[in-house]
Amino acid sequence: MKPRHKRFALIGGGLAAIGIASALVLNALDSNIAFFVTPTEVVEGKAPQGKIFRIGGMVKEGSIRRDNLTVHFAITDTAREVPVTYTGILPDLFQEGKGAVAQGRINPDGTFSATEVLAKHDENYMPPEAQHAVDQAQKAQKTIKQ
Amino acid sequence: MSNNKIINWFKYASPQSFYPVAGRMIPWFWGLAAIFFVVGLYISFFVAPTDFQQGEGYRIIFIHVPAAWMSMFIYLVMAFWAGLGLALNTRLSSMMAQALAPTGAIMAFLSLWTGAWWGKPMWGAWWVWDARLTSALILFFLYIGFIALQAAIDDARRADKAGAILALVGVVNVPIIYFSVKWWNTLHQGASVSLTKAPSMATTMLWGMLIMALAFWMYSIAVALTRVRAIILEREAHTEWVKELPEVKQ
């Protein structure tokens, strides 16, 4: 083996070793890397008790209720939902049916008191007319089903 | 006869023959960069429609996404050249790696900065420690580390070797950045454009973004070639051919 072949082999081996090591580390850290927990995980008791954590999902349609500066809404992952209370200013993109992440604590009664609410934007970028067309199509589909 | 047709790539692996070739290529890349920037920015600001939800604020993607793509791609290219320099002991490869690092760092910084500007109005936070943002920040630090390490070692060849090892170790971070939004739940949205599915954005927006990405490509190539020429002059200053160059003689 020529010296440069040896160096290639060493570099390749080194890269493979680093790759495997980081894959194992990331795998071990999996749940800690997650930015938020889902409502299902909260209901199943997998969320940290008495500690601050983030809960993420969709803002349930028709669940937003305003009471002065305090907002009540439910975060859902379509399977389970968690009621959230938050006092403060919400980001512009915070809407029903859209993603949101709330940071705070879970109360003994199962409600979530948030100290911070972030809107989670999805990967769809389109003009208002296109969104209108999508809404119309979905409505039409609903009518057909009924 | 057939031998004449094949380009002898190894000829261009020597700084002496690469220097004039790079010099001839640079104006072309600058020209293409200018054209793509003008067309891309025009589409971005005047042709692409307003987003249904984010309004005009979404237009940051025309800088943010190309810069983020570039920052990851330049890192891969930089690590490739650095690794090649380490394995083959070719001086020009290491010089290419050194020339790419500052541009990559600028791209990484641009993506973080524009992202923060977008994040405040859209998410409600300048910065969050989710997997995508954190790994992108690490990429920026890797670039800075590479530049600093190379600058800290006086002997150029030893600096190349140390830098190459750092660059190669850092390569693991690139797939982590790219797939972070898929592997873990993050605040950062998933990819709007990927090889595996149809893009989830309006066509004119997509075109604006792709043309801007091309502009960033051309700019990066032009700048990297300009920089590698400067590095060649610096490192080969002791050689006869550099002393004979008209621009050096003056």
Boltz contact constraints between the chains, C-beta under 6 A:
constraints:
  - contact:
      token1: [A, 4]
      token2: [B, 87]
      max_distance: 6.0
  - contact:
      token1: [A, 4]
      token2: [B, 88]
      max_distance: 6.0
  - contact:
      token1: [A, 7]
      token2: [B, 87]
      max_distance: 6.0
  - contact:
      token1: [A, 8]
      token2: [B, 87]
      max_distance: 6.0
  - contact:
      token1: [A, 11]
      token2: [B, 83]
      max_distance: 6.0
  - contact:
      token1: [A, 11]
      token2: [B, 87]
      max_distance: 6.0
  - contact:
      token1: [A, 18]
      token2: [B, 169]
      max_distance: 6.0
  - contact:
      token1: [A, 18]
      token2: [B, 172]
      max_distance: 6.0
  - contact:
      token1: [A, 19]
      token2: [B, 172]
      max_distance: 6.0
  - contact:
      token1: [A, 22]
      token2: [B, 172]
      max_distance: 6.0
  - contact:
      token1: [A, 33]
      token2: [B, 131]
      max_distance: 6.0
  - contact:
      token1: [A, 33]
      token2: [B, 184]
      max_distance: 6.0
  - contact:
      token1: [A, 34]
      token2: [B, 184]
      max_distance: 6.0
  - contact:
      token1: [A, 34]
      token2: [B, 185]
      max_distance: 6.0
  - contact:
      token1: [A, 35]
      token2: [B, 130]
      max_distance: 6.0
  - contact:
      token1: [A, 35]
      token2: [B, 185]
      max_distance: 6.0
  - contact:
      token1: [A, 35]
      token2: [B, 186]
      max_distance: 6.0
  - contact:
      token1: [A, 35]
      token2: [B, 187]
      max_distance: 6.0
  - contact:
      token1: [A, 36]
      token2: [B, 185]
      max_distance: 6.0
  - contact:
      token1: [A, 91]
      token2: [B, 124]
      max_distance: 6.0
  - contact:
      token1: [A, 93]
      token2: [B, 122]
      max_distance: 6.0
  - contact:
      token1: [A, 101]
      token2: [B, 187]
      max_distance: 6.0
  - contact:
      token1: [A, 118]
      token2: [B, 123]
      max_distance: 6.0
  - contact:
      token1: [A, 118]
      token2: [B, 124]
      max_distance: 6.0
  - contact:
      token1: [A, 118]
      token2: [B, 125]
      max_distance: 6.0
  - contact:
      token1: [A, 119]
      token2: [B, 123]
      max_distance: 6.0
  - contact:
      token1: [A, 120]
      token2: [B, 187]
      max_distance: 6.0
  - contact:
      token1: [A, 121]
      token2: [B, 122]
      max_distance: 6.0
  - contact:
      token1: [A, 121]
      token2: [B, 189]
      max_distance: 6.0
  - contact:
      token1: [A, 122]
      token2: [B, 189]
      max_distance: 6.0
  - contact:
      token1: [A, 123]
      token2: [B, 189]
      max_distance: 6.0
  - contact:
      token1: [A, 123]
      token2: [B, 190]
      max_distance: 6.0
  - contact:
      token1: [A, 123]
      token2: [B, 192]
      max_distance: 6.0
  - contact:
      token1: [A, 123]
      token2: [B, 200]
      max_distance: 6.0
  - contact:
      token1: [A, 124]
      token2: [B, 200]
      max_distance: 6.0
  - contact:
      token1: [A, 125]
      token2: [B, 51]
      max_distance: 6.0
  - contact:
      token1: [A, 125]
      token2: [B, 201]
      max_distance: 6.0
  - contact:
      token1: [A, 125]
      token2: [B, 205]
      max_distance: 6.0
  - contact:
      token1: [A, 126]
      token2: [B, 52]
      max_distance: 6.0
  - contact:
      token1: [A, 126]
      token2: [B, 202]
      max_distance: 6.0
  - contact:
      token1: [A, 127]
      token2: [B, 49]
      max_distance: 6.0
  - contact:
      token1: [A, 127]
      token2: [B, 202]
      max_distance: 6.0
  - contact:
      token1: [A, 128]
      token2: [B, 52]
      max_distance: 6.0
  - contact:
      token1: [A, 131]
      token2: [B, 52]
      max_distance: 6.0
